[in-house]
Amino acid sequence: FFAICERGGLFLAGDTAQSVVEGVDFRFDEVRSVAHHLFHGDKRYIPAKPLTLNINFRSHSGVLNVAAGVLGLLFAVFPRSANKLPPDEGLFVGPKPGIFPVLEKIDLLQTIVSRADGIVVLTHDENVANVQRMFDQNVIVLGVRESKGLEFQDILLVDFFVNLPSECQKPWRVMLNKQHQSVNSAKMKECYPELESHLKLLYTAVTRCSRRLFFLETASSIAGNSFSRWIKNNGLADNQGIDELEKLTKTPDEWRSNGVDYAVIAENHESFEKAIDWLDRAIYCFEKSGDVNLGRKARAHRKSVRFQVDNRSASHDQVDVTQLESNSARIIEALLKEGLLYESMRVFNFILPNIGEYSQELIRSRIIKKIPIHHEC
């Protein structure tokens, strides 16, 4: 791979503090070391030293200051956990994040979400199903790991601290009370290695936000109470009351933009079920924006994915070929009408093993050969 790219042909970008996949660690220097070892120091194949980019075009200073604070904790206790870089600088000053008091009543949570239509709820990946049950189906609830690489305007981080392991609650308090300065970082890493991944998860969650960020816990915890004191004492966030929450609204263009983003995520997702979820979200956004055309495209795309889900597990002997050909023809026709060329090719390739040679040739000659992209697919 290095030999094919040669020097200047391979580009890697990322933030090593967001290495939140369990069992995976990454540093850019390691890439250069691997290339150096493979090619015995031949500089033609060794990537150049990383460039540092610290102007953030996504988030404003209110969000970035919290992210910098979390990174400060990470590097103080786990100094070699990621590449230490200068703090990101935002292009403009924005509002500080808000911290809600502990809320144990579901109806209060629903009130918050109703006032912030379109807000995305983040939580631990293993807690997504529990949190999703608190809201209606139009509220997006994602795990922090699942949200990595995505961005959202408004985010509500729910139950991050109360769901941390019980044995990590007091170590979080020690760290947040600034006692980390007198704690042996090697001993802390040895005794509580989970804290490193917790801090990276928190940093990843915070940096998904571009506009308004809120923290909310549905039960009291040692770590949650300590974080609330730490973030407010450092001037990084303010208390947020439900009655004080101004209604967050989106323009039709913002809803449309969100819908397009979600449709793109669906198109590139490996899981059919997840793709359907993202298309449902896209359809909701297009409805809110009033864009009938994009809504129709998203529905056609969703119907296509649903068709593939319903037919993927059937064996060749179980397939009603006539029905399969009829259904697929209607779906491909609808996709082509909406200009969804790649998706129409996916449907064709999906049904190909289960239809007769005559039908294959008929579809190729009458439909597929007329698609400009068919040679690339």
Secondary structure as UniProt FT lines:
FT   HELIX           2..5
FT   TURN            7..8
FT   HELIX           16..18
FT   TURN            22..23
FT   HELIX           28..38
FT   TURN            39..41
FT   TURN            43..44
FT   STRAND          55..56
FT   HELIX           61..77
FT   TURN            79..80
FT   STRAND          89..90
FT   STRAND          98..99
FT   HELIX           106..115
FT   TURN            117..118
FT   STRAND          120..123
FT   HELIX           125..127
FT   HELIX           128..132
FT   TURN            133..134
FT   TURN            137..138
FT   STRAND          141..143
FT   HELIX           144..147
FT   TURN            148..149
FT   STRAND          152..158
FT   TURN            160..163
FT   HELIX           166..168
FT   HELIX           169..176
FT   TURN            177..178
FT   HELIX           179..182
FT   HELIX           185..191
FT   HELIX           194..206
FT   TURN            207..208
FT   STRAND          209..216
FT   HELIX           222..233
FT   TURN            234..235
FT   STRAND          238..239
FT   TURN            242..244
FT   HELIX           252..268
FT   HELIX           272..289
FT   HELIX           292..311
FT   TURN            312..313
FT   HELIX           316..318
FT   HELIX           321..337
FT   TURN            338..339
FT   HELIX           341..351
FT   HELIX           352..354
FT   HELIX           357..366
FT   HELIX           368..370
FT   TURN            372..376
//
